[in-house]
Each structure stands twice: as C-alpha cells, then as structure tokens.
Amino acid sequence: MSESIKVICRVRPLNDLEKANDSKFVVSFPGDGKTSISLGGKNYNFDHVVQPKATQLEVYEIVAKPIVADVLNGYNGTIFAYGQTSSGKTFTMEGILGDPVFQGVIPRIIHDIFNHIYQMDENLEFHIKVSYFEIYMDKIRDLLDVSKTNLPVHEDKDRVPYVKGATERFVSSPEEVFDVIDEGKANRHVAVTNMNEHSSRSHSVFMITVRQENLETQKKLHGKLYLVDLAGSEKVAKTGAEGTVLDEAKNINKSLSALGNVINALVEGSSHVPYRDSKLTRILQESLGGNARTTMVICCSPAAFNDAETKSTLMFGMRAKTIKNLVTVNEELTADEWRRRYEREKEKVRKLRIIITHLESELKRWRAGESISQAEWFTENQYAAAMDDAKDTINSVSTTSLPSTGLSNTSQVRSSGPFLSSGIASVNDIPSTTGGVGDDQLQFLYQQLDDKDDEINKQAQTIARLRQQIEEQDEVINTLRKEREGQLKEITSLQAEYQSSKEEVKEVLQALEELAMNYDQKAQEIDAKAKELEEAQESLLKQTRLMHSKDGELSQLKDTHQNQKKKYTEMMSSLLKDLIDVGECLNDQLTKPSVGAERLDEEFTVVRLYISKMKTEAKSLQSRVRQLEEERVQHVQLMRKSDDESKDLRTRLHAFEVKVGTLTDKIDESESRKRQLQETVDNLNAEVAKLRANEQFISGSGEQNEKILAGQSAIRAKLDEEFKRQSEHYAVQVKSLRDELDEKQKKLEEYKDEANDYKFQAEKSQEEITRLREVLEDKTTRLETLEKTTEKREQAKQDLRGLEETVIKELQTLHNLRRLFIQDLNCRIKKSANRVNALAAAEKATANNNTNNNNGVNQGGNTMNAGGVPGQQLSESLLMDDDDDDEPVQVGTLAQREKIAFLENNLDKLTKVHKQLVHDNAELRCELPKMEKRLKVS
C-alpha cells in the first residue's frame, strides 16, 4: 500500500530574545489557517499547520495519535522534527517530562501505547523494548551505554538497516520508559549558543519495538516506532559557534544536507538514492521511501531575523510531502496459515492456467485465419465448462501416455465395440432374414447385452487399476532415474575428488621429498653455522680475555691517574708555597737582591720541569685512551656480526618450523579427505542396498515392470562392479598412503627433534651473546668514565697552563722590579756620596774662613760679608739638593707599594684557583670508590 509522508508545520511564538530585538512576525495563515501558511507572499500547503497558540495536547492529537494504533497493528512508524536551531523541535518531541500540560510527543505516545495495550484482548501477549542513541559528529553513540561510541549500521536478511550493538531494554510500564529516557538525556550532548541556551548538538533516536502474539491463533505482529529529534541547522554568524561547537555545527549541517539530497533524489525519482552518505539517512532509510508510516514535523520561527531559514524549512517540507512509502504489515505467519495461503494461491494458478489454455487455443484459431463468433469467445461464465473440458483433456492425455500393456487392454476394449455393433446389427437384421424374432431369442440377446456390460465394467475397472499401477511405477521409475542420475553425479564427483586427492597426495609426497632434501641442506647449513658459532664463541672468549686484560690496564691507568693527581696537588701546593715565599722574600730582596733572583730562577726551572712532565704523561694517557677506544669499536663490530648471524639462524629455524607445520596440516587434510571418501563409499553401498531392495519390491509387479527395470538392473550391476573396483582401488591407495604418511610422520618427528636441538643451541648462543653484550656495555661505560676523567684532566692541564703563564709573567715582573730597585738604589748611593763630598768641602771652606777672620777684624768683616754670600748659597744649594733627592725617594716607594698590592691581588686569585682545584680533587676522590665498586660488581 502506497502512502505519502505526512508533513505537519508548527510555528512557535516569538521568544524573549526576538521580542527584545523588536523582531516582526512575518508569517501568516491564509484561509482557515489549518493547512496553509504564507511567507513573503507565497503560500505553502501541508497536511496540517499548527499555529503558535496551539497546545502540546493539540499537537499530539494531530501528529502522533494515529500512529499508535498502526504500530500496535504491525506497521512501522516514524515521527521526526526538522527545522533550524531554536525552532522548537526538542520542545515538540520531548517537552517538559512529567508536566501534564507541556510534555511533548514522546511521553504522550508512551502513555497512549500502554493505554491501548491495557484495553486490548487478554489473549494478546505483548513484548516492548526500547533503545536510545544519538548521532554525534557522524558517529552513532549509545545513550544507555556510553562506552559504545561508534556503533555500525548493518542490514538484516530483508535488507532493512539496523544499528548493531545498540542497547535494548525490555519495559513493562511507562515509568520504566521514562527512566530510560532520563538516563539517555543525561548522556546527550547539549551546548549554549547565541540563539539557544539548550542547543542539541546531536540527532537523537528513541526507538520503541512492540511485538504481539495471539495465544489462540498463534498470529504474531511486530511494529517499530522511531521518534527522532534532529539537531537544528545553524548559521555560524548567528550562533557564534567556536572550537568544538563549530565542529559540531559542521557535522550537523553535513548530515542535514545528506538528508536533503535523499529527499531530492526520491522526489525526482532517481535510480540511485544516496542513503549511505550519512548515518542519519541510513537509519531513516525505511522511513523515507520504505516500509513505514512517516510523519514529519517542520518547526519554523516566525521572526523576520530568521526569514531565510524559515523559507528553506518550508521548501524542505514541500519536497518531503511528495515522497511515497510502501507500507505493509509486519506479520509472522504460522505453518497452517502459510499452508492455507499456498493452497489458495495454487487454486488461483490452476484457474489461470485453464483460462490461459483456452485463450491460447482461441488465439491460435484467430491466427490461423478462422473467424470466431462472439458466442464462441471464452468468458468467465464458461469457466465451469472449461474446468470439465480440462479434466477430460487431462484424462485423455493420461490415457494416451500409457505404456504398451495399457494399450493392449484398451485395444481389447475398443475391439469389443465392433463386435457389439455387429451383434446388434445382426439382431436388427433378423427380421429381414427370418421374418420375425421370438421372446426367447430376445431374452438371449438381452442377456448377452448384460454380460457384455458386465465385461465392459470389469475391463474398465481393470484399466483403472492398471493405470494406477502404471502411474505408481512411473513415479518409482522417475524417482529411480533421478536417484541414478544423482548417484552418477556423485560417482563423477567422487572420481573427480579422487583424482584431485590423488594429485594432492602426489603433491604432498613431492613436497615431503623436497622438504627432506631441503632439510638435509639446511642441516648441513646449520652444522656450518654451528661451527661458525663455535668460532665466534672462541673469538668472543678471546675478546673477553682481552677485555679482562684491558680491565687490568684500566685499573693501572686509574692508579697512575691517582698518582698524577697526587703529584699535581703536591706541585700546586708547592707552587703556592713558593708564591707565598716569593711574597715574603720581596722584603729580603731589598737587602739581598742577588740571592732572591737566583732562588726564583731555580723555582722557575723546577716548575717548568713539572709542567713538561705532566704534558708527557697526559699525552701518553690520551694515546692509551685512543687505543682502548679502537679496541672497543672492534669488539662492537664483532658483536654486531655475531648478532646478525644469530638472527639469520633464527629466521631459518622459523622457516623450517613453518614448513613442518604446513606439511603436517596437509597430511591431516589428506587424512580427513580419505575418511570422507571412505564415508561416501559406505553411503553409496548403503544406497545400492536400498536400490536392490526397491528392485525386489518392484520385481513382483509383473512382467512389464521387469522389462522396464531390466536396463536398470544392468546399470546397477555395472554400478556395483564399479563401486567394488573403486573401493578396492581406494583401499589399496589408502593403505599405501597410510604407510607413506607413517614414514613421513616419523621423519617429521625426527626433523622436529633436530630442529628443537638447533633451537636450543641458538637460544644458548643468544644467551651468551646477551651476556657478552652486557659485558661490552659495562666496558663501554667504564671507557666513557675514563674519557670523562681524561677530559677533566685536560681541563686541569689547560688551567695549569694558564696558571703557569701567569706565574711566569709574575716572576718576570718581579725580576724587572728587582732590577729597577737595584738601579734606583745605586743612584741613591751615588747621590748620597756626592752629597757627603759636598758637605766635606763646605766644612773645609768654613774652617778656612774662620782662620781668616781671626787674622784681621776689619778685613775679616768685609770678607765675611763678601764670603757670606757663597756660604748661604751653598747651604741653600744643599737644601735644594736635599729636596731634589727626597722627591725621587718618595716616588720610588709608591711604585713599589703598587707592585706589592698587585702581587697580593694575584696571590689571592691563585689561592682561589688552588681552592677550586682542591674541591675538584675531593669530588674525584669521592667518585673513585663508586667506580671501584662498579668494577668489582661487574
């Protein structure tokens, strides 16, 4: 039965946001307003239009109430809401659960279903189960079991899609259904957008399956009801979606676009409908153009702000209204009902065939050029006569198709016809010849007629009985012929299987021979590899010995390193002491310059000797470390080579095991085929025995049956001989195969034992390789620690080199200062000597003047006045000389002080360096016991 999709248009009132923005109510309802809506001057007609003032109860009465009885009567139903976001879809489908005024379609339809069930006949037994899932990001997610996040869509035997693995719960009351709905709603994806505070981010599907059974008539019906709440189409500019909400909007619009493509294809009558483009369209495949009564509720917004979306929704509803669904009852019939239907249809076919035969005969007459009057045309009123004629034709056909025995009997009957007619004619001819007939003669003729009638009746009964026997024999012959053909086919198939099994056995034998040859080759290769492994083990032992010797050398190097450390610390301490002594001896150099200079030169030469010695030791250690590194690289290469060889051996061993497994499987398969062949032979022998029993049964039917079955007995004899020959041949083949299989099994067991031995040797060598690898890694770590200590030593050497350079510079400056000091001291001594000589000359001059004064007063006074000037000038010159001499003395003292302060600063720096070196030495001493413990443990 073809039905159109029912489309209901519901217009909600303006919401608070639209009222706040002063949006206009742009839709109108022309006429009575129940089937038409107008937008932008264009009218849209639907099955019903629900205006904004309609209550939830009125919407339910229009949308869902008629589907309840359909579902309970075995039909599929679908109700789904379509529209833009915030248009009232969820409010229409769900509403406010538990509120008698504002609850939606789903809770009301649940109450209605159970009320209908409570009012129906007591002989009806109902089973109701529900499932609840959503399509989120184009993935089906079970809302009753959140662990099922990506359920697949499959098809059953009738190519009806269903969600595989969805949770189904049996319910017996509306309260249990509401509990399931509450559980699912808690797991559904909802988000806040600019247009809706509770925007659904997924398409939800609530499915109710109702199965009913009439306990008296055993009649079974089942119906499914899909209640779908689609997510709304969105414009990102209006909703302001970002991030995850934006991705959800993309998937929602994509699935709704796929739904639109499906509806367009159905409207246009396209040969391909793209149901598989989306999970949503796959689930709604039966609701759109399939076996379901579908009601679509298109929800619209009346605001001018949503004018374009409302128009698109109305166009969608107009297209969906033209889709046709083929609705049928989902009924499970009993065997008796199927039988009654079969008989009814069989009777129809028989009638139609009779009509067809009459019509074909009439058509042949027309085609032959005969003119048939309208009275001779076949009509439905002539059906009873056609049935009688059909029966007569069937009887005539069955009579003409009898074998030779039946023909002889009928010829006897037919031959009695002329006899009777001649007898009657002779009776009629009596008056003409004799002139009259007596009563006795008439009585005799009547008696003959009665006897002939009895004889005719007996012959007719005999014909009927023989015809029945012939029919039975025909059936037996047909069954025997079919059985013979089947047995011949089985024989040919068995022969083909035998040939194929024979070829397979040959292939198995060839494979076993090849395996044996390959095994010998592999055994030789394994022996060679075992020798190579032994050589590798010997080389590894040599390498381990070398490693032990290198360990000893490393310990010696460590000792020498400790000794060098000690020498280095002692040398640094001695250098610091010498620097301190140099600082203390600066004052002594003022008095003993020559002795300090010689001492400094000696210390300087000693420092140079120590530094050169340390350089040579560092170079020797560096060369030794390089040599150890080269040896380590050689050991690593040897280990890698041995690893590659062991991997090669392991792969070969695995290949041998795989081959052995495959050959074992082939042997098992050939054994199973051999058993199957033996069973088929036994079955054929049993069939032959049955055929012989049937032959004995048929042989008692008469001479005609013996003639008919003579050919079959010959065929059976041939079949028996062929079976016997084939069975003997099979027995010989099976025996030879068993012997060969036993031998091959023994060889395989030997091969397995050898393979296990090789596997054990490979595992043992692998363990040895792992142990050696661990030893090598340990040695590598030791070498790395030595390299680190060598680097530290190089760093210390560089620091010492810088210290040496600074010490040399400081000693050079001290030497220069000593030289300058000696020169300054010599200059001062010369000046002091000149000063002393000048003072002595002045004293002599004063003494001479005094004597001259004593000799004459007048002259002396003038002389004193005359000579006073030079004396005063001399004293002033001396004073000037003193001043001049004192000035350089003060300057020389300041320079020495500055140099001494500089040397003290350098001494402080050297002291800090010494402390740092002492700290590093202490850290190295702390690490040394740990390294020794590790060496002892390894």
Buried (B, 14 or more C-beta within 10 A) or exposed (E): EEEEBBBBBBBBBBBEBBEEEEBEEBBEBEEEEEBBBBBEEEEBBBBBBBBBEBEBBEBBEBBBBEBBEBBBBBBBBBBBBBBBBBBBBBBBBBBEBEEEEBBBBBBBBBBBBBEBBEEEEEEBEBEBBBBBBBBBBBEBBBBBBEEBEEBEBEEEEEEBBBBEEBBEBEBEEBEBBBEBBEBBBEBBBEBEBBBBEEBBBBBBBBBBBBBBBBEEEEBBBBBBBBBBBBBBBBBBEBBEBEEEBEEBBBBBBBBBEBBBBBBBBBBEEEEEBEBEBBBBBBBBBBBBBBBBBBBBBBBBBBBBBBBEBBBBBBBBBBBBBEBEBEBEBBEEEEEEBEEEEEEEEEEEEEBEEBBEBBEEEBEEEEEEEEEEEEEEEBEEEBEEEBEEBBEEEEEEEEEEEBBEBBEEBBEEBEEBEEEBEEBEEEBEEBEEEEEEEEEEEEEEBEEBBEEBEEEBEEBEEEBEEBBEBBEEBBEBBEEBEEBBEEBEEBBEEBEEBBEEBEEBBEEBBEBBEEBBEBBEEBBEBBEEBBEEBEEBBEEBEEBBEEBEEBBEEBEEBBEBBEEBBEBBBEBBEBBBEBBEBBBEBBEEBBEEBEEBBEBBEEBBEBBEEBBEEBEEBBEEBEEBBEEBBEBBEEBBEBBEEBBEBBEEBBEBBEEBBEBBEEBBEBBEEBBEBBEEBBEBBEEBBEBBEEBEEBBEEBEEBBEBBBEBBEEBBEBBEEBBEEBEEBBEEBEEBBEEBEEBBEEBEEBBEEBBEBBEEBBEBBEEBBEBBEEBBEBBEBBBEBBEBBEEBBEBBEEBBEBBEEBBEBBEEBBEBBBEBBEBBBEBEEEBEEBEEEBEEBEEEBEEBEEEBEEEBEEEEEEBEEBBEEBEEEBEEBEEBBEEBEEEBEEEEEEBEEEBEEBBEEBEEBBEEBEEBBEEBEEBBEEBEEEBEEBEEEBEEE
